[in-house]
Amino acid sequence: MDEKEIILKIKKLDKAIKKFRDDNRLLYYNKDVVHVKQMEFHKCDKRNRWVFGGNRSGKTECGAVETVWLARGNHPFKTNRNGAEGWVVSVSRDVQRDVAQRKILYYLNPEWIADVVMVSGKSSNPSGGVIDYISVKNVFGTLSRITFKSCEMGREKFQGASLDFVWFDEEPPEDVYDECLMRVIDKKGYVFGTMTPLKGLTFVYDRIYLSSDDEVWHIFMEWADNPYLDKREVDRLSAQMSEEMLLRRRYGKFTSGNGPVYPEFDERVNVVEPFDIPPEWQDRLSIDPGLNNPLSCHWYAVDGDGNIFVVAEHFEAGKDVDYHSRRIKEISLSLGWHTNSFGRIEALIDSAANQKTLSSFKSVSQLFCEHGIDVNSRVNKDLFSGINRVKEYLSGTFGKRLYIFSNCVNLIRELKSYRYDSGDTPKKYDDHCLDELRYYIMSMPRTGPVEIEKSEIEKDKEKLIGRLRRRR
């Protein structure tokens, strides 16, 4: 065989390899393309999953692959169905054509496509037009259907069907989202979304990001998670963006005009699954009292290295001290929580609890004590120093970190939603757990450098500056 024949054979082999790869991109996605956070999304068994990602973080890629796997019936991590019906929901027909539709066609081997029905354009060139639906041959020998929908159609166009899955490519209107939830009920199907949160604190923030529903799951993806992006280009673009735009476009974070108080809070780091706390770790409870408002109470433990663990939660509104005391005792008993030498539970409590109530002429503190819970109202309520101390524990600044058991859902929700109102003052809303968290952390020994006591002149100067800021 001469040199020309060898070169010709190599070219034919390269062409055959390229065709095989082009026709089997789904196979190579699983082997070569997928990154760690995409795989977390695919492996998650929750029925309502969302990826909040920056542009080019790989979020749409995993949404398209998830759709093709479900339609083909060969999902490597799910129970597959014989003939799946699913919708792909885009914000508009143009976005459908340019993004979700293109990605799905990229991963669909042409041999798997039984039929393509178009809204506009030719079925012989589906990528050039707008697709209505694709009939997909699945591994069971039957057909699945991927139907494309646009939010521009309005809620009424999303009625009636019974579906196995819905993929939202970017954020839909809330009424469209609700209608799609109804479509997967009878088949116990999946809902999943991939989006960059550019609209601020919308219903997705409240109902997905802050959700305590066991079947709702989310993950954040950012540029650094995508190993195929050029780091120099990432650094160049990052330098050109404002802080708020960077949070949205790169990190996929929810932002409003007012930023989060605790951006240091990271569920992947600060939230842990419950485990049996050694008796020697058990410390005190901390309570933010409420009658009409929720009463928040958490059980705190400290390990030998000074790390704080929040291990249990009682959070309920519209109940009296008698009820709250009984629930606190029940939870303490279930945890095997220690008592003092008098057999009583010890807790910190907001000093406002010392005010006497009109109904009994006794303070809330006195009522708790009568029910066997010794409350200490001598707590440090300074807001700004308390927030800074919480930040230190969230980030592990001085080697000691705050860990929260995943069953403390209200504390986790408040940490995620707590935002500044104006200037340096957080919005006084939905912060009952955070108040008593501060009381507890401020009762701990100082973890970092000792603060130098400010002079009276310095304190007066700070007050004057604060007043001037508020006037602006």
Protein Blocks (a to p, Z undefined) as FASTA:
>chain_A
ZZklmmmmmmmmmmmmmmmmmmmmmmmmmmmmpcfklmmmmmpmcfbdcddddehilmmm
mmmmmmmmmmnopafkbccdehiadddddfbfklmmmmmmmmmmmmmcfklpmbdcdfbd
cfklmmlmccfbdcdddfkopacddddddfklojmlmghiacfbdcdehjadfklmmmmm
mmmmmnopadddddddfkbjafklmmmmmpcbfkbccddddfklmmkbcfklmmmmmmmp
cfklmmmmmnopacdfbdcfblmbcfklmpccdddddfklpccddddddfklccdddddd
ddfkopacdfbdcddehiafklmmmmmmmmmmmnopacdfkopacddddfklmpccfklo
pafklmmmmnopacdfbbcfbfklmmmmmmmmmnomnopacdddfklmmlmmmmmmpccf
bhjbccdehjllmmmmmmmmmmpccfbdcdddddfklmmmmmmmmmmmmmZZ
